[in-house]
Amino acid sequence: MSTQIWEGPVKPMLAKSVPAIPAGMAYEPKWDGFRCIVQRDHDRLTLWSRGAKDLTIYFPDLVESLAAALPQRCVVDGEIVIIVDGRLEFELLQQRIHPAASRIARLSTEIPADFVAFDLIGIDQDSLLQASSQDRRSRLEQAVDTTVERVHLTPHTHDLDLARRWFVEFEGAGLDGVIGKPLDLTYQPDKRAMVKIKHKRTADVVVVGYRLHKNSTDSEPLLGSLQLGLYDDEGVLQFIGVAASFPTKRRGELATEFAELAVDPDHPDWDKHPWSASAAEWDRRPGAISRWTASQGGTTQTGHLIWPMPVAEISYDYFEGTRLRHTGQFVRWRPDRDPDSCTYDQIEVPQQIPVTDVLGH
């Protein structure tokens, strides 16, 4: 028996991106929540994040459910998610991480979490690190009591055609792709031994501003990310998220170039900027809450506004509501596009389905 999986946090097995779903594997939907290793040793139950952070205190609702659904001694790999009106809500899930005990207690009632199990690493006295993925799946199905509210088993299939269908259909519930596992795959902590296939799309967006990189200095500025926007049906610019993915040398060049475009209330073109509202109005700008702050005029707590605003093509995987769920990836500049032509019309909206349809497979 290996004691490794019982004595401290276990790093989860990871997946590398591939462009298409390969044949000859076991397939599962790719959930988009907080990766979580549940480590239980009788009365002690701990929720570990991917980065080995103890999440237990933030999810008292899950601790209760998992204590009822899992064996007395086990280590289970899965995902913490929030499901509202049949859809995954990642932004609400992020709210569950809060330092105030009173808020944790309130949110655990108002927006309770669910746990989706997809691998079994150990049970009773047995470490399953060297067991095949199919053996682990079989034992996982026997170990988890899914009649307990808010505890689920992820769907699992060997059918390539069905996996391809899942890739298309399950996006409508907020999932972001498919995971593939070789049938004889052992559990390899912190190794990219699985494969993931995620949705990739492109859009032309307005670059409203920029943030400096965390390693940026006054003597050597480095661009960290681009602040992005799209115009809604009423012609109002909405903040949608950020894009990154620049080599270090290019970060330095862009920081210098953008510094020349930075604007503030003293700039002669300040009134032309869509977000040049007075300080009292800034927090009411659509999409601007917690991202663009008026306290410092054109220099915000998170970045700098620029003028004129260029257009960039980005790649992205999924929109959640009016925003990018994850950081976009810069592709190229689009000098041929006018900023006001960058609207939400270009964003593909998948057909909506409830998460219960996913879990019902």
N, C-alpha and C positions, 0 to 999 in steps of 0.2 A: 504493500500500500504506500502510495506517495503522500507525504504530509504537506507537500507544497500548496495544494489547493485548499487546505483547511487552515493554514497558519497566518494567512495574510491575503491582501487583494490579489486576484488573478487578472492578468491583462487579457482582454478578449482577443480572439482570433479575428484578423482583418481581411479585407477583400481588395483586390486590385481591379481597376477599371479595364474593361474590354469593350470593343465596339459593338459586338453582337452576341446573342445568347448561344453558347457552344452546345454541341450535342453530347449525349452520354453522361449527364450529371443529374443530381437531384436539385430541384429548383424550389425556391421560396420567394415570396414577395419581399421587397426591401422596404422595411419600415423606416419612418423618419421621426425619431424621437430622441430620447436619451438612452444610449447604450448602457446596459446595466448588468452586472454580474451579481446574482443573489447568492449569498453564502450563508447557509444555515447549519448550525450545530446545536440542535435541540432548542433551548430557550433563547439562544443568541442568533439573531437574523440581521444581516448587514447588506445594504445595497451599495455596491461599488460602481462608480462611474468608469468610463473608459480610461480616464486619467488617474484612476485609483483614489478619487475623492469619495469620501463617505457621504452618500446621499440620504441615509436612513432618516435623519431628522426632518428632512423636507417632505417626506411621503409617509406620514403615519397611517394614512388610509390604506396604502399598499402593504405595509408591514402586516396589518391585520388580515388582509385578504391572502397574502402569500403564506402566512403562518397556517392558515386553514387549508391551502391548496397543495402545499409541498410536503414531501417526506421530512422526517425529523432531522435527517442529516443529508445534505445535498448541496451541490453548487450548480446553479442554472444560469445560462446565458440568455439574455433577451433584451427587450426594448420597453422603456417606459413611454407611454403616449397619453395624450389627452384627446378624448373623442367627444365632440359636441355636435349634436344634430346629424350624427352619422358621418362626420368628417374629422380627420386628424387636424388638430389646431396647435401648431408648433409654438406660435407666439404666446398662447395661454400656458403652454408647458413651461416656457422660460420664466413666466411669472411665479412659478412654484418655488423657485430658488430665491429665498428671501431670508434676511437675518433675524427678522422679528418673529418670535414664537407665536404671538397673537395672530399675525398675518398668516403664518404657516397653518395654524389651526383653522382659520376661517377659509382659506383657499382649499384645504383638504376636503371641506364640506361643499363649497361652492363649485369647484372644478376638480372633482376627484380624478385620480389617474388610473390608467389600466396598465397591465403588464402582459406583454406578448412573449411567450417563451419560444426559443428556437434551437436550443442546444443544451445537452446535459453533460457536465464536466466531471461530476462525481456524485456517488450516491452510497449511503450507508458507509461501509469501510472501503469502497472501491473508488480509485481514481480512474477516470475514463479518458485520460489524455491520449492513451495509445489505442483506444478503441476506434473502429471505423465510424464514419459519419452515419452510416445506416444503422449500425448497432446502437449508437448514441440516440438516434431518432426513435428507434423502437422502444428503448428504455425510457426516453423522455415521455412518450405517449402513455406509458404505464405509470409514470411517476406523478404527473401533474393532474390534479383534479380540476377539470375545467367547468365543473358545475358551480364552483365558487365564483361569486360575482367579481368581475373585473380582472380575472385571470384567464388567459387564452393560450392556445397553441397556434403557432403560425401554420398556414396551409403548406403542404409539401407534396411534390409530384415528381415523377420521372419522365413525364410526358412533355416533350419539347414543344409540341404544338400548343398544349395548354399553357405552358410557361410564356409563350409568345402572346397568347391571348391575355394572360394576366398582365403582361407588360403594358398593353394598351388599355385594358379595361380598369385596372386597379388605380391608375393615376387619378381617375375621377373621384376616388375616396381620399386622396391626399398622399398616397404612397408614391415612391419615386423610382421604381425600377424593380429589378429581379436579381436575386442572389443565386449563384451556382456553386454547388459543392461536389467535388469528385466523390464517388460512392465509397471509396476506401480511405478518404481523408481522415487523418488523425487530427486531434485538436492541438493547434500550434499557437500558443499565446503570443500576441504581438507580432505575428507573422502574417503577411498578405498571402494566405494560402487559398482563400476562396476567390471567386470572381464576382464582380458586380457590373450590371448593365443599367445605365441611367439614361433618362431622357436628356437630349441635347437639342437646343433650339437657338436661334439667333434673333436679335432685335436691334433696331437703330434707336438710340436713346440720346437725350440731351445731357451733356456734361455740365452740371450746374456749378460744381466746385470740386475741391480736392482736400484730402487729408494728407498730412505728412506722416512718414513712416515712424514707427516707434524708435528706430535707431537714427533718425534724422538729427542733425545738429545745426547750429547757426552757421558754422564754417563749412559744413557739408550736408546741405539739405537733400532729403530723399523723399520722393513721392510715395505715399503708402497706398492710397486708393482714390478712385474717382467717385464723386457724388453724382448720382444719376437721377433723371426725371423723365416723365412722360406727361403729355397734355391729355386731360380728360375731355369728355364730351362738351363741357362748358368752356373749354379753352384755358383751363386753369392748370398750371404746372404742379404735378404731384411728385413728391419724393418717392422713389421706388427701391432704393438700396445703393449698393456700391459695387464697383468692379476693381479687380486687381490683376495680378499675373504679369509682372514686369521684371526683366532682369535688373540686377543691381545698377549696372551702368546706365540703363535707360531710366531708372528711378531718379538718378541724379540729374539727367538731362531734362526730364519732365518737370521736376521741381523748379528748376531755373526758368523754364519756359512759362510755367503756370504762374510763377511769382509776378511776372510782368503783366498778367491778365487779372490779378486779384483786385477786387473792388471793395470799397467801403463807402459810408455816407459822404465822404469828402471827395470821392471820385466824380469827375464831370459826367460820366455815363451812369451814375448810380441809379437814377430814376428810370432807366431803361430796363433794369434787371427785374425779372418777374417777382423776385422775392425782396424787393426794395421797400417793403412796407415799413411803417413806423414801428418802433420797438414794441408798442402796446399791441400791435396787430400780428406780430410775427408768430406767436404761439397758436394763432388761429389759422395759419396757412395750411391748406390741405396737405397731409402727409408729412408735416414738418415737426410734429410733436416729438420731443426727445432727440431730434436729429439736428435741426437748425435752431440755434438759440440767439435771441435778439440782444443779449446783454452786452455783446461786444461789437454790435453793428455788423459789418460785412465779414469780420473775422469771428467765426463762431467757436463754440467750445469744441466742436468736432472737426472744423475745417475752415476753408476760405471759399467765398463765392468768387466767381470769375465772370468777366465780360470781355469780348463777346463769348457766347456759349457755343462750343463746337459740338458736333454730332459724332458719336462713336458707335460702331457695331460691337455688340457683346454676344457671347454665348451664355446660355443659362439653362437650368434644368426645369424649374417650376416657379410659377407665380402663386403666391398665397394671398388671395384677395387682390389688393392693388400693388403689392410689393413682391420683390424677389424673395424667395424663401432662403436661398443661399447666395453667397457672393458670386457675382457674375465674373466672367473672364473676358478681358479686353481682346478683341480680334483685330480691329483696324479703325482708322479714322475715316469718316464719310464727309469730305468737304463738299460733295455734291448735294447733300441734304440740308434743308433748312430746319432749324430747331422746331418750329411750329408744325412741321409735318410729322413729327415723332409722337404718335398717339397710341392709345391702348388698342386701336383697331387691329394692329399687327400681332397682338398676343393671342395665341391659340388657347382656347378654353376647353378642357376635356369634358366629356359627358359625365355628369355627376352621378355617383353611386354611393350608397351607404357603406360604412366600414363593416357592418354586419354581413353584407354580401361577400366581402373578402374572407371574413372569419368563418363563413359558412362552407367554404370549400374544404 
